[in-house]
Amino acid sequence: MALDPIRLGSAALSTLVFEAGSQITTSDSAIQSCSVKALCADGQNVFSLLPAAGTPFSSVFGNNYIPSNFLVDYTDSGPQVEYLEGRIARVTFSFKRQDPTQTNTRKIFVDSVINYDSPLSKQYLLIYGLSGGTSFETTFTPLGFPEPVVTVKYNSSTRPGIGSGGLSQLYALPGSTNANGFPATPTIFLPITFPIDVGGSVTYYNGSAFVTVGPVTVRKTITFNLEYRPQVLGWQLVRLKSDPVAAASFYDIEEEWRTSYIMFAANFVSIVPP
């Protein structure tokens, strides 16, 4: 039977009594948290009454006022103890459980990171020319590129292994189970125009074969649409975080996935003069 709330100055009982003022919140990973206050009349012995992590609410307070599958959690910190008048102590616990209304729910959050070292930033196009009778190669740096980043949050009764499933767990192709809900990664086209000096030539890959223009006998200007596609392995798992909750009764999990683009082809547009 549940005990009635104690009052300051009441008989010193070696037990914890539920106090009003608790509330339940739910995290992005579908974990419900309840901050519960308890009063102990025998304040000097309060630490001997503290339950172990993972203890159900019913075992702490002797009732099911809050569902029994809420478990004591000391992951972030231990219980807070406050000493009041009349040798009374107030203890604040954190109880947590997996939200039963969001079982097997994975929440997808999309962001982007400007990557100035991505394949879009430093390109090598095999641009050949002549300078004093000596051939040379050149590169160009068009821009930094926002690469998509996906964060996945959920909870699980078991801790996920890093790479335990081989490449199928480290990479995820668009449309696969691991990439369900991820944003589309369409082909990107980047226009580029540059001159070719007399005697110079340009070799480029058009998606099926290498093509060479030149050597030219007059100075010309050539324009391409560079075609970028996401890497063939798809999304890569770059971070996996799993925090134990309530003495590892279950886990709060966060995954971070990224993909990058590579230059697939140079699509010829025009050369002036022809």
N, C-alpha and C positions, 0 to 999 in steps of 0.2 A: 504494500500500500504506500502511496506517495505521502511524504511528510508535508505538513503545512509549512508555509514560509515562516522562518524564524524572525524574531524581532531583536533589536539591540537589547542586551541585558538579559536575554532568556537563558535557560539552562544550557550549559556547555555540552553540546552533543557532538560526538566524534563522527560526523557524517557531513556530506555535501547536500545542500538543499537548493533546488532550482529557484532562480530569481527571475522575475519578469524583466523584459527588455531585450529579448533576443530577436534576431532577424536572419533570414536566409537570402543569400545572393548566389547567382550562377555565373561562372566564368565562361570565356570564349571556348574553352575546351570541354564544356558541359559538365563541370564539377560544381556541385552545390556546396556552399560553405555556410555554416551557422555559428555565430559567435554567441556562446552561452555563458551566462553569469551564474555563479553559485555562491551561497553563503555557508560559512563554517563557523559555528559558535565556539569551537575549540581551536582558536586561531593559532595557538602555539604549536599545535600538532598538525597543521594543515598540510604540510609537505608529505606526511606519511599517508595521507588520504588521496593523493593525486594518482589518477589511473594511468596505466601504461598506454602508449600510443597504439591505436587500433582497437581500443576498447569500445564496444557499442554504447550508445546513449542510455539504453535501458539498464545496462550493468552499472552505470555511474549513478543514475538517479532513481532506479527502481521503478520506472514507469515508461510508457511509450507515448508520452505527450509529443515528443519529436520522434519520427520514425527510428526504429532501432538500428537501421543500416547506416545511420550517421555515426561515424567513427572518430574517436579522438585523434587529432592530427597535430604533431609537433614539428612538421617539416620546416616551417618558417621560423618558429620560435616556440619555446615552452609556454606553459600557462602563466598568465599575469596574476600576481598576488598583491592584493591591497589590504592593509590592516586598518580596521575601522575602530570605533569606540566599543567599549565593553568586551574587549578581547575577541571581537568578531573579525573574521577575514573574508574577503571577497575574492573569488578566483574566476578568471575569464578564460574559458576554453575555446578552442576551435574544433568544431566537428565538421567532417566532410563526407560526401558520398557521390557516387556517379549518378547524374540526373537520370532517373528512370524514363523520363519523357523524351530523352535524346540518345537512346541507345544506338551505338554504331554510327554516330554522326560525325562527319569530318567537315569542319568549317574552313572555307577557302578565303584567304586575304591576298590581294594582288597589289604589288608595289613595283617600283623600277629603280635601278641604280645606274647613274651615268658612268660608263666604263670607258676611260680614255686609252686603255690598253687593249680594247677589243679588236677583232679583225676589221671592224669598220674604221678604226682609228689609224691604223698603219697598214697600208696596202702596197702590194708589190705587183706591178702590172707588166713586167718584162718590156719596158720601154727602152729600146736600143737607139743609140745615135752615134755620131762621129764627132770627135773634138780633137783637132790636130792630127787626124789620121788614126786616132785610138778610139775603139768602141767603149761605150759606157752604158750603165744601167741606172735607172732612177726610180724613186718611190714617191708617194704623195700621202699627205695626212688630211683627209677631208673633214673629220669631225669626231667628237665623242658621241657615243651611242647609248641611249637608255635601254639597258637589258632588263627584261621582265624578271621579277622575283615573286615567287608564290610561297606564302606561309600557310601551313596546314596545322590546325589545332584540333585535338581530340583527346579522349582518355581511353585506357585499356586496362584490363585485368592482368595483362602480361606485359613485360617490358620488351619493346622491339629490339631486335639485334641489328647492328650496323653491318650491312652487306651480307646478312645471313642467307639471303635468297639469291646471291650472285648479282649479275648485271640487272636482272629483272627488278631488284629492289633498289639499286643505285641509279638506274635510269628509267624513264617513263616516256614512251612514245605517245604523241597526241592520240586521244581516243582510248587509251588503255585505262585500266581500273585505277592505277596510281595517279593518273593525270586527269581523272574525272573532275570537271569543274574548272580546270585551268583555262586561262585565256588563250585565244587563237594566236598563232605565230605565223602570220602570212609572209609571203615573199616580199622583200623590200627592193625597190629600184632606186639607185642613186645616179643621177646624171653627172658626167664629168667631161670636160672639154680641155684639150691641151694642144700645143703646137708641135709639129714635127719639122725639125730643121733639115736643110738640104743634106742628103746622104744618110739621113736617119731612117729607121724603120720601127714598126710596132708589131709585136706578136701577142695575140690574145687568144683566150679560150672562149669559144662561142656556145659552150654547153655540150658540144658533140665532137669538136675537133679544134686543133690549134690553127689559127689563121695569121698570116704575116702580111702587113701592108708596107710597101717600100722595098728597097731604099727609094726615097722620093727625090725628084730632080728639082722641085721647087718647094719653098716653104708652104706647109699645109696645116690646117687645123682639123683635128678629128674629134668626134663626139661619140661617147658610148653611154649606154644605160647599164651600170653595173648591177648585177642581179645577186642578191644575198638571200640565202636560205638558212633556216635553223639547222644546227648540227644534226647529223643523221641519227645519233643515239637519243635525241629528244631532250627531255628535261633531266637534269642531274641533281641528285640529292646531295646538297653541300653542307647541311647541318641537321643533326638529329638530337633533340634534347628530350630526356625523359626523367621527370622528377618523381620519386616515390612519395605516395600520400598515405597517411595513416599506417605507418610501419609497413610500407610496401604492400598494402592491401590492394591498391591499384596505382596507376601511373598517369601523371599529367604530361602529355606528349606534344611536342612542337617540331614540325619538319620545315625545312627551308629548301625550296627547289629553284634552280636557275637554268636558263638556256642561253645560248649564244648563237650569233649568226656568223656564217662564213661566206666568202665571195664564191659563188658557184659559176658565174659566167659573165663575160663582157658582151653585151648586145650592141652590135654596131648600129649607129644612127646615121651619121653622115661624115663626109670628108670634104673640106673646102680649101682650094678649088678641087673639083672632081679629078 
